[in-house]
């Protein structure tokens, strides 16, 4: 009986369940709803109840339909979606990550096979400028096949440490996925990976940067994402191993910006900025571990890096103070009150902004132990360079000559010799808040100048303050100064000129007396008339060459100014130099002929040949002059000093002649000589000229002018004769030979030699 009752109840429940199902199937959704899936991918494939299986009766208007589970039909695709890029990389929760409905919609679902641009249709709803890297419903092991060919480096190990450890190859390498059969050939734009899918906002910034614009212009060396962040081994930015970590950033940027080949190819205006930054105060602080010191991105930006002329650039003159203000708030505030900032705002390109005084990358600390030394460097390299620039002075009405007057003042002279207490530009004009004297806030305004002077001179008064400036503050004082300068100019000229003429008359008088006295002495011929003429031509041509040559090398010297004043224009100087050179060369050729083809010349040449005895004579002479020995060495017709000078003259004439002709006819020489020959000839010509000139002044003139026995001049240069007494003292060996010859001639008998 019990068993029969249980079977009856089960039969009743089964009938009830089937009747419910029958009623559900009998619901006609189109009675109330439009056919929303008409002409869609689901049309005539499924019915409403296949998705909305929670609707069991027509009485459901007050109930909310349950979420449709697409996985009942698309289970494989659903499993793939759970490991898509949004969930793997961005770690978005289910509520925020895109689902089936986000991409495909609800009822108006279009078959993917009918779409020509799936990326735009599906991904374009969120990613406005991104193309899908790979098919969205991709299997997890899609990277496995890549390692079959790309096995030279284990990228899996790199990816395992990267922020992209959950990504597969296809997520980034869209070009490969879309050109799988021919992906060995790189694309025209060189882009082998695509970061824009995930980093859309950053990508938009990068496109507007100098790097992005350069890429669009076809410059593939411009920085892309992986150049800065790495390719597979990308670490979080705050990881010390990251390429964009503060201490690593300068090396990352320096790969391009410190590369000499890159600098040359793209004519970079900054030479190796990374190396300069490393030696700057900022670079040293970063390497010391400071987290607050500025790095490349502090000043230039991260992804929106722009050059100085791009709109929105952080390093334009007008924006640079705002960039520096991030760290130097008070200094920037002071600078923005200065005349320099006013000029910058007006668009004056030559007006100094922060980097014009402190440099862009090689910024040095000022608040150091050697603070005054650093201040002087800035003064010499910036303040003085601008304010003594004639073009800037004329263009902006700046009083010219202030720099020269400062350098000639006590302050300037004291600073130049290293006095750290003497006033420099910043001591009077302030450091950043520099204003013209007419401005009431200026430190050199008439109402403030006394207090400025009192910073060093505690007892300074108004008269004292006005007495010292670059120029006289009162016109009457300026007139008096001008009169005094004029008086002293003529006073010096008349007094010193008179002294010079007075002493010149005495010198000429004494020389005449000495010359007359020497004519009464017995004299021995030293040089022939021919040799005296050669010496005179050599003397005049050498002096003319030296004067005109050094005038070319030092045109702005006091000597150069005098030469121009007396009429030596460049044309005159050039031809005097060349004519003198021709005279010396012709004279040298004649002298060589004279030495070889005349008996007198051969005798001179034989006497000037170096001998071993010259070395011993030079040593003995030095010992004698140092009072080590008491006997002076005896010389023949030419002593060691004269021989050294003669052969040095021969050597110098040859060298100067050859290099001079090279510089005179460089185009002819350039047709056969190596590329370095002309410049080396110029160097040799210059230094040989210095050597020859100093040798003449220090060596030759000493023996013929400044030597106590010869002063004020040796008369041998005029008449070629030397007194017997003088000749015996200087050339004792030759004197004995002359006396023996004289006795032999007089007696007719041979006199025995000692």
Protein Blocks (a to p, Z undefined) as FASTA:
>chain_A
ZZmmmmmmmmmmmmmmmmmmmmmmmpcfklmmccfkgoiaknokbcfklmmmmbmbfblm
lpccddddfklmmmmlmmmmmmcmklmmnopafklpccfklmnommlpccfklpfblmlm
mmmmmmmmbccfbdfbacfklmmmmmmmmmmbcfklmmmmmmklmpcfklmmmmlmmmmm
lmmpccfkopabdfklmmmmlmmmmmmmmklmmmmnopakbccfklmnopklcccfklmk
bmkbfklmmmmmmmmmmmmklmmmnopabghkllmmmmmmklmmmmnopakbccfklmno
pklcccfkbghiakbfklmmmmmmmmmmmlmmmmmmmmklmmmmnopaklccfklmnojk
lcccfkbfklmmmmmmmmmmmmmmmmmmmklmmmnopaehklmmmmmmmklmmmmnopak
bccfklmnojmlccdfklmkbckbfklmmmmmmmmmmmbcfklmmmpcfbdfbfklmmmm
mmmmmmmmmmmmmmmmmmmmmmmmmmmmmmmmmmmmmmmpccddfbdfklmmmmmmmmmm
mmmmmmmmmmmmmmmbmklmmmmmnopafklmmmmmmmmmmmmmmmmmmmmmmmmmpmkl
mmmmmmmpccfklmmmmmmmmmmmnomambdcdddfbdfklmmmmmmmmmmmmmmmmmmm
mmmmmmlmmmmpcfklmmmmmmmmmmmmmmmmmmmmmmmmmmmmmpmklogbdfklmnop
acfklmmmmmmmlmmmmmmmmmmmmnopacddZZ
